[in-house]
Amino acid sequence: MTDPVIRDATPADLEPLHALVESAYRGDSARRGWSHEADLLDGQRTDAQELKTLLADTTQVVLVAEASGELVGCVVAADKGQGTAYLGMLSVDPDRQAGGLGRRLVGAAEAVARERFGAGRMEMTVIHSRAELIAWYERLGYRLTGERRPFPMQDPRFGLPRVDDLTFVVLTRDL
C-alpha cells in the first residue's frame, strides 16, 4: 500500500468521503477496526448534506488522506474563535487502523488549527464510554477537562442510540 497523502477535501470527494466516514463509525465494516461506535449507535454518522455544508464553510477544513486514488482517512478542523479549534470526524478505513494514519491526521488538523486559524488550543468531544479511544487521545497529549456535553439522542442525523446513557466528554490540548 502506498503512503497516504493528506490534502484538503474538495466537492469531488463528497461521495467517497461519506462512504469512508460511515464505514469507520457504523455497522459491520466498522467492527473490523479497533475504534468504532457500532455497538453504541445504529443509523448514520453523517449525511451528504452535512458534508457538503462542511466543505463550503470557511471556518472548517476537511482533510482527507488519499492512497492509490482512494480516500482512506479524514478529519475536520473547525475554528471556534478565541484561539480555540475543534477536532472532529476523525475517520480511518477500518483495514488501515492501528498503522499510524490517525495520528498523522490529528497532527495535520492541529497544523491547520495553528496555521490557518491561529489557534493555540484544540478541543474535541468523545462519547464517554469509549475508554480505549479516550486513552489513545491522551497518549497524543489531550486531557479530559471534566466537562460533559449532551449527545443529541433524539436527532437521527447523528445516529440511533443503542444505549440510554450517551454523553460526550471534552478533551483539550495546547497547540
C-alpha positions in Angstrom: 0.0 0.0 0.0 1.2 3.5 -0.8 1.7 6.0 1.9 -1.4 8.3 2.0 -1.2 11.9 1.0 -3.1 14.3 3.2 -4.9 17.2 1.5 -7.9 19.4 1.7 -11.1 17.8 0.6 -12.9 19.1 -2.4 -16.6 18.8 -3.5 -15.5 15.9 -5.8 -14.6 13.9 -2.6 -18.2 14.1 -1.3 -19.4 10.6 -2.2 -16.2 8.6 -1.2 -15.8 10.8 1.9 -19.4 10.0 3.1 -18.7 6.2 2.5 -15.4 6.4 4.4 -17.0 8.1 7.4 -19.9 5.6 7.6 -17.6 2.6 7.2 -15.3 3.8 10.0 -18.1 4.6 12.6 -21.1 2.3 11.9 -22.1 -1.2 11.0 -20.2 -4.4 10.5 -17.5 -2.7 8.4 -16.6 -0.5 11.4 -16.1 -3.6 13.6 -13.0 -4.5 11.5 -11.2 -1.6 13.1 -10.4 -1.0 16.8 -12.2 2.3 17.1 -15.9 2.4 16.2 -19.3 3.3 17.6 -21.2 0.3 16.0 -22.1 -1.1 19.4 -23.4 2.2 20.7 -25.2 3.6 17.7 -27.0 2.4 14.6 -28.0 4.6 11.7 -25.8 7.2 10.1 -22.8 9.1 11.4 -23.3 11.9 9.0 -25.0 12.6 5.7 -24.1 14.1 2.3 -25.7 17.4 3.1 -23.7 17.9 6.3 -20.5 17.0 4.5 -21.4 19.4 1.7 -22.0 22.2 4.3 -18.7 21.4 6.0 -16.8 21.6 2.6 -18.4 25.0 1.9 -17.8 26.5 5.4 -14.6 28.7 5.5 -14.4 28.2 9.3 -13.9 24.5 8.8 -11.3 22.4 6.9 -11.9 18.8 5.9 -8.7 17.0 5.4 -8.6 13.7 3.6 -5.9 11.0 3.3 -5.7 9.5 -0.2 -3.7 6.4 -1.2 -3.7 4.9 -4.7 -6.7 7.1 -5.7 -8.9 6.1 -2.7 -9.8 8.0 0.4 -8.6 6.1 3.5 -8.9 8.7 6.2 -10.3 12.1 7.1 -10.5 14.7 9.9 -12.2 18.1 10.4 -10.6 21.1 12.0 -13.0 23.9 12.8 -12.3 27.4 14.0 -14.3 28.1 17.2 -12.7 31.5 17.7 -10.9 33.0 20.7 -7.8 30.9 19.9 -9.6 27.5 20.0 -10.2 25.0 17.2 -12.3 21.8 17.3 -11.1 18.4 16.0 -13.9 16.2 14.7 -14.9 13.3 12.5 -11.5 11.6 12.6 -12.0 8.5 10.4 -9.6 5.9 9.2 -10.5 3.0 6.9 -11.0 0.1 9.4 -8.5 -2.0 7.4 -5.8 0.7 7.9 -6.4 1.4 11.6 -3.5 0.9 14.0 -1.0 1.9 11.4 -0.4 5.5 12.4 -2.7 7.2 9.9 -5.0 8.5 12.7 -2.0 10.1 14.4 -0.9 11.7 11.2 -4.4 13.1 10.5 -4.6 14.6 14.1 -1.2 16.2 13.5 -2.4 17.7 10.2 -5.6 19.0 11.8 -3.5 20.6 14.6 -1.3 22.3 12.0 -4.4 23.7 10.2 -5.7 25.0 13.5 -2.4 26.8 14.2 -1.6 28.0 10.7 -5.0 28.8 9.2 -7.0 29.7 12.3 -4.3 31.0 14.7 -5.5 28.6 17.4 -3.4 27.8 20.4 -5.8 25.1 21.7 -7.6 22.2 20.2 -10.8 20.8 21.7 -12.8 17.6 20.9 -15.6 15.6 22.3 -15.7 11.8 22.6 -18.5 9.5 23.8 -17.8 9.0 27.5 -17.9 5.2 27.3 -15.2 4.9 24.6 -12.4 4.5 27.1 -9.9 3.0 24.6 -10.3 5.9 22.3 -10.0 8.5 25.1 -6.8 6.7 26.2 -5.5 7.0 22.7 -6.1 10.7 22.6 -4.5 11.1 26.0 -1.4 9.4 24.6 -1.4 12.2 21.9 -1.4 14.8 24.6 -5.1 15.5 25.1 -6.5 15.9 28.6 -10.0 15.4 29.9 -11.4 18.7 31.1 -14.1 17.2 33.4 -16.8 18.8 31.2 -19.6 16.7 29.8 -21.9 17.7 26.9 -25.2 16.1 25.9 -25.4 13.7 23.0 -28.3 14.5 20.6 -30.2 11.4 21.5 -33.4 12.4 19.6 -31.7 13.5 16.4 -31.3 10.7 13.9 -28.9 12.7 11.8 -26.2 11.7 14.4 -27.3 8.1 14.8 -29.8 5.9 16.5 -28.7 5.2 20.1 -28.5 1.6 21.2 -27.9 2.6 24.8 -29.6 5.1 27.0 -26.7 7.0 28.6 -24.7 8.6 25.8 -22.8 11.8 26.7 -19.7 13.4 25.4 -16.6 14.2 27.4 -14.4 17.1 26.4 -10.7 16.8 25.8 -8.3 19.6 25.0 -4.7 20.1 24.1 -2.5 23.2 23.9 -1.0 23.6 20.4 
